[in-house]
């Protein structure tokens, strides 16, 4: 029995807002004829059915969305209430608090070479704002202040690791790095995360992906990045960025697959091994770096591989308390790596 469950409201809202709408595409051909299709796959099948080739340059495709028939707001509200009620029941919590993102996020100011969470605002679900307003008016809510809802979740998760009366609810993989009690609504399991943690290689369709918990999971994200949040530690070694003269580097580097990272690290049992491995990768990638341009064209000079290491630690790390930050130089010195 927990006193309070803190729920990542942004994830709850987004998933429910998405099911309130239908998406489709409008295709304009070279003769300005416009047709509607469920998706690009359906459009290509129709062309094939009519023995016509798909020539990308001959078509202009616009992605569209519309609300489903009926009172979708009420249906969305019903779904939100049901989902929150189930989470509270599964966590055996007396109270519910919803964490929501605020108007600013310090990660947007981290000098990354590629924009953090570079998402098309036009793809935001139509019912997201109305449902968010309703949620904020009907539940106890905490808004993130210059951070993400994930950081609220992480801070409460960390608090619960010692108080034992708080559990958090999130399906976001970042939550698996913070000590404390975590309920994943997708798998309906409660994790008690602590210590160094562990990792494994799991199948996701035809691909192999790393799954980890504890500090191990944070180390993995430092060196493997996050496609969803649009960052990777080797972004400055991307061929497109190099050709655009975004840094003084003139060589490209192949990204390490999850399988390779796992094979390299599967026998690690200490923080020092993980830190040494991470340090050596950043050194290999960026030992020759002296300057680079950020995603918003700011020139960063007198840069070292440790500076690049730090910005990826900053973007990955979920705060355990207000203004919590891991200073990688201090950590590496503590373990006598530098």
N, C-alpha and C positions, 0 to 999 in steps of 0.2 A: 504494500500500500504506500503510495506516494502522496505528499501533500499537494503538489502542483505539477501539471504537465505544461511545458512551454512548447507551442506548436509553431512551426515555420508557416506563417499565414500566406506568404507569397507563393509557395509551392501548392498549397491547397487551392488558392484562388485561381492560379494559372490553369491547373488541370481541369477545374470545373468550368471556367470561362471558355475553354477550348471546346468542350462538348456542347456548348450552347450555340455553336455556329457551324455552318457548312462552308467549306472552301472549294473553289473551282478556279479554272483559268479561262481567260478570253484570248482567243488566237486570231490575229489579223494576218491575212495572207498578202501576197504581193499585189493583189487586185483590191485591196482594202475590204475584203469580205471578212466579217467577224463571226466566229462561232464559239460556243461555250462547251467546255469539257470538264469532267471531274478532276482530271490531272493530266500531266504530260504523257504518262504511260497510256492512258485511254486514248489520247489524241493520236499518238503514234500507231496504236492498234487500228484505229479507224482509217488512217492513211494506208496502212498495209492491206486492210480489207478491200480498199478501193484501188489497190495496186499502184499506189502513189509513194514515191520516196520521201523520206523526211530530210529536207535540206534546211538546216538551222537558219541560214541567212535569209531565207524566203519568208520567215514568219516572225511576227512580233508577239510575244507572250506576256500577258499581264495577269498577275495573281489577284484573285478577288475573294471576298468573303461576305456572307450574309447570315443574319440570325435565323435560327430554325423557326418553323411556324409555332404559334402559340405564345403563352406568357413565359418566355425563357428566363426572365429574371426570377420569377417565383420558383421555377424548376431549379434554377441555380441555387437559390436560397435554401430550398428543401435539401439539395445535395450537400451544401455546406454544413447545415445543421446535422445531417445524418453522419457526415464524415467526422466532424468534431466530436459528436456523441460517441461514435465507435472508438475513436482514439482515446477518449477519456475512460471509457469502459475497459479497453484493452490494457491501459496503463494503470488501472485501478487508482486513479487520481481524484482527489477531492475537488480540486479547482483547475480551471483552464485559463491560460494567458496566451494571447496570440502575438507573435512577433511579426512586424511588418517593416519593410524597407522605408527609409526616409528620402529626402530630396537630394542628398549628396552622399558621396562615398569616397573615402580617402584613397582607395585603390585607383580611382580615375586620375589621380595626381602622381601616381608612381611612374617614373620615366621609362615606361616600357617601349620597345620598338614597334609593337603592334597594339592597337587600341584594345583595352580590356573590355570584355563582353560587348563586342561590336555587333550589336543586333539591330535589325531593321525595325524601327518604331512602327512602321505601317503594318507589321505582322502581329502586333499586340492584339490579343483577343478583344472583340468589341464589347463584351460584357465585363471585362476586367475592372474598369473603374467603377461602374455602378455596384458591382458585387463587393468591391473593396470598401466603398462607402457604407454599404449595409453592414458588413462585418464589423467595421470600426464603431458603428453605432449600437451594436447588439452584444458585443463581447468585450472583455477586458483586453486592452491592446497596449503593447509597448512598441514605439517607433524607434528605429535605428537612427542614431545621431552621427552623421558623417561616417557611417559604416553600413554593413549589410544586416539584414534580418538574421543571416547566418551567424554573425558575430554575437548577436543577442543570445541566440541558441547556444553557441559555444560557451559564452560566459556563464550561462545558467547551468549548462552541462557540467562545467568545471566546478561550479559551486556545489552541485549535487554530488560530486565525487567525494566530498568530505561530509556534507550535511546528511546525505542519504535520503533526503525528502523531496528531491526534484528529479524529474525525468524529462527529457526533451523528445520531441517528435519531428523527424526530418528524414526524407529519403535522399537528401543531398550527400554525396560521397564525402564531402569535406568534414562532415560531422564525425566520421569514423576515426579522426585523428585526435580528438579531444577526450581526456579522461572523464568518465561519468556514465550515466545511464541513458541509453539511446533506444527509442522505439522507431523502427522502420515500418511505415504503414503499408509498403508494397509487399514486404516479406512477412509482416506481422510478427516480427521477432524483437525481443529486447536484448540489447547488447550491454554488457558491463565492461566498458573499455578502460584499460589501465596499462601503465608501464610501456615497455618498448613495443609490445604488440607483435604481430606476425603478418606474413603475406603468403599468397598462393596465386597460381595461374589458373584462371577459370575460362571456360569456353563461352563465348558470346556469338552465337551463330557459327560462322566459319572462322572467326577470329579468336585469338587468345588475349585475355586482358588480365591485368594485375588487380587483385583485391587485397586490401590490407586494413589493419586497424592499429591504433596507438601511434607512437612516434614514427614507427616504420612507414605508416601511410603518408605522413607529412614529408618524410625524406623522399619517398617515391614520387610525390607530386613535384618536388623541387626539380627533379631530373627528367620527369616525363611530361610535365605540362598538363593542360586541360583543354580539349577541343571545344567543349561547351562554353567555357569562359574565354576562349580565344587567346590563349597564350602558350608558349612553349619555350623552354630555356635556350633552344637553338634557333630562335627566330632570326637573330642577327646573322646566322649562317645560311639562311634561306637564299637560294639562288636569285630569286626575284628581288630581294632586298639588296643583295650584293650588286646586282647589275644596275640598280638604281642609285648606287654609291651612297648607301645609308651608313656605311662605316668604313674604316680603313682596311678591313679584312678583305682578302682577295681569294680566299679558298672557301669551298662549301664543305659541309659535313653531313654525313648520313645520320638520320635520327635513329637512336637506339629503340628497337621494338620492345614491347613489354616482355616478350619471350627472352630476349637477350638480357634485359635488366634482371629478370628473374633468375636466369642461369648464372649471372654474375654474382647474385646476392643471396641465393637460396640457403647458403650455409652461414650467413652472418648471424651472430648472436649478441653483438654489442653495439651501442651507439657509436663508438669510435670507428668501427668498421664501416658503418653507414656514412658517417661524416667524412672519413678518408676517401671513400668511393665518390661521394658527391663533390668534394673538393677537387679531386683529381680530374673529374669530368669537366668542371668549369675551367680548370686550369688548361686542360687540353683544348677546349673550345676557344677560350678567350685570352690566352697568355699574351697574344700579340695585339690585342685591342688597345687603342689609345683614344679613339673618339667614335661617336655614333650619333645618329639623329633619332629622336623619339618619334612616336606615331604622329604627333602634332608639330613635327618639324623644328623641335628645339635641339640645338647642338649641345651635346654633352662631351666635354673635353677632359683630358687627364684621367681617363677611365682605366680601371684595372679589372681583371677577371673577378676580383672579390666584390667590386661594385656591382657587376652584373649578377653575381651570386646573390647579393643582398636584395636586389629588386625582385628576384623570383622567390626568395624567402618571404619578403613582404607581401607579395600578392597571394601566396599560398596560405600563409599563417592565419588561422582563425583565432581571434582574441580570446584569452581566458579571463581577463579583467580589463577595465578601462585603460586604453592607450597601451595595451600589452604589445611588445615588439621583441622579436628575437634578433639580436645583433650578431650576425654570423662570424665576424672577426673575433669577438669575445668567446664565442662557443668553440671556434677552432683553436684558439690559444689555450683555452681551458683543457682541451684534449691533446694539446701539444702537437697539433697538426701543422700549424704555422708558427 
